Structures are given as structure tokens and as C-alpha cells.
Amino acid sequence: MGPKILTVDDSKTIRMIVARAFRTFACEVLEAADGVEGLAIVNREKPDIILLDYTMPVMDGFEMLNKLKSDPETRNIPVVMLTAEAGRDNVLKIARLGVRDYLVKPFKEDLVVERVGRIIDLKAWNEATTKAKRYDDPLQILLVDDKPAILDLIKSGLSDTNWVLNALTQAGQAVDFCSRQMPDAILVSLSLAEGAGFMLFQMMRAAFKTKSIPIFAMSVKTAVEEQQRAQQMGFSAIITKPIDVEDLKAKLARALNLDTSYRYFVQQDGVLLLKLPPNFNPHVSNDITVNLRAKVTESVDAGLGKLLMDMSPLTTADVNLIRLGITVTSLCQELGVKLTMIGSQVVSTECKNYEETKDWQFVNSYEEGLSQLSGASSGAR
């Protein structure tokens, strides 16, 4: 269902406006007509945010807020106060109560969505039900950097993906771009003139529509203070220049929670096949490790108790391969899964130079691997 939003107001009209404002979002809107009823719902439902009217019969907003703040289980629930007065003294009085924000009546639906969206994560129904994106989906990446060499480097590095790179040189252009089209992620240079990169981040985070977009800061490796400021502000990640494009792609995949498992895992012929790519590197190893337990558990649940780890595309065995192999072996032992590895004579020999891997069983081909997992003689090395 999503987050729970509680409106406590004696005005049925206000409660109706709030309910209507969030009708297109994946959330649950709860209602109470006074503080007593509101506290009962809070204790029962544990809402994620409360819209609380200041003036109500039975128990007003001030008394209900005091009770919320005095209870360890409810004191951290964010509260937005609803008030009919906009005067400076009244606003200061509300601020001292410890609320996160306030709204002056009457207010429009889009304003209440904007204020609540600053505090909790809101997703539209269609967004919440959309399936997870894959690494090979045509993602929209927005680059904001005034250095042509950076554009050329990233454009070349992303050429093996289906991602679309939109390049701009000014922060203002990025704001206009996002008003027309939502990127999946933003890469912004912190060296833009007059701190424009930092200002762009603040504008993106302040706006409801862009508050959840991953924003990466690009910074020269030695600009330590600049990077510390970016971390404190809450950038999704820091990309140091000169840019390692493989590292950039890996960080984008993690930030966007992209499904990459299909690149390595497939269920076929009654086994789970884990196929390592020719460009096996630390990023690939980490990618596989992240998905490993879920994919092996899924195969076991489907009745496949066999795993074939195909290293045949590799010409040598480095420490990353050894670590991955140990992880795979340990998991298979834990789950009772039969394991066989495919690899060249060179890879097999190099792997067995390590004490932890001397018992690994290698075969020459996929067919031999299937045969060994089936219990037939395979002549495994």
C-alpha cells in the first residue's frame, strides 16, 4: 500500500481535500475528527506522517502534539500543522512545537502533496507497480558538465549500453530539461561556475518530482573539501575525475537498483548456469555476489539442486575469481547444491594453487558439466 498519511481535522472538507490530493499515489489516507480519535489511530496504525489541525474540539492540535512528543513510540512521527492563521507570531509558535512544516488554510491539493512529498517518499500508483528496471533498459542519463572531454569519455563508455546520454553545460538548462522529461539519474560536475552544481542539487531535492532521482557529483580527485560538502548534502555518490567509466556504470546500476542477474544466471537443462563474461573484473564479481544467494535460492525452490559455474571465457584466474569461487562453493554447501565448474587447463591449474580451492572439480565443456552433475563419469580435473 505504501506510506500511511493521517489527517486530524474537525473539518470534513479539509479531510476530503487531503484524501483527494493523494488519490493517485500509492499510500493509505487515514482520517480523524479530533485529537482523541487521532491518538487512537496513531497507536493502532502507526502512520508515517500526520497532518494535524491546530484548532479542534475535544482535544486540539497543541494537546495532541504534546502527547505525541511525550511518547517514545510516536515522538519521531513527522507532523505538518494545519492552521488558519499566517501571522509571524503564530508561525513561530507552531515552529516551537517541533513540527516539520505547516500549511495555512485554505490550501490547494498540489501544495499539500508538495509539502508531504518533502518528508516522506511518495510514488504514483503506476510508478509503484512498475516492474524493476533491467540493466539493458533504455535509461535516460542527464549529464551536466561544461567540459567537452568529459562528455566524450562518458558517451564512449556508455556506448555498450542502451542508455541515452543527454548532455547539458548549465544548471539552468538541467532544470528546464527535468520540467519536460524525467531522467533516471543525473551526473553533475561540482566545478561548474559559482557553485552551480550544488545549487542544482538543492533545487532537484526541493522539488517533489525530482526529489528521488539519484544525483551523482563529479569532482577532481584532489578536491577533498568539495567532495566532503557533497557527501554532507546527500549526493547519491561521488565520481572522481579522471572517471573510471566501469565504476560509474556499476554505481549507476546500484543507485537505480537495476536487475543485472540475467547477464550471468540462467536456468536451463535442469541446472542453474552461472556464466562469467570475458571482461570479468571486480565490478562483475561484486555484481554476481549481490545476486548470488537470491538466484541460487530461487533455483532450489524451483527444484534445481545443481549449479554449473562456467569460467570458460576466462584465460587466467585472479584473486577476484578465487574469492567469487569460494563464495559460490560455500553457498552451495550451505544449501546442499551440487556444484561443477567449467574452465581451461590454465584456469583450473591457477585456481588449484590456492589451499582453499584444491578440491574444486573442473570439466572441459558444458556437456561434461551436465554429465557430472547428473552423476555420470566426467573425467573431471
Secondary structure, 3 states (H helix, E strand, C coil): CCCEEEEECCCHHHHHHHHHHCCCECCEEEEECCHHHHHHHHHHHCCCEEEEECCCCCCCHHHHHHHHHHCCCCCCCCEEEEECCCCHHHHHHHHHCCCCEEEECCCCHHHHHHHHHCCCCCCEHHHHHCCCCECCCCCEEEEECCCHHHHHHHHHHCCCCCCEEEEECCHHHHHHHHHHCCCCEEEEECCCHHHHHHHHHHHHHHCHHHCCCCEEEEEECCCHHHHHHHHHHCCCEEEEECCCHHHHHHHHHHHCCCECHHHCEEEECCEEEEECCCCCCHHHHHHHHHHHHHHHHHHHHCCCCEEEEECCCCCCCCHHHHHHHHHHHHHHHHHCCEEEEECCHHHHHHHCCCHHHCCCCEECCHHHHHHHHCCCCCCCC
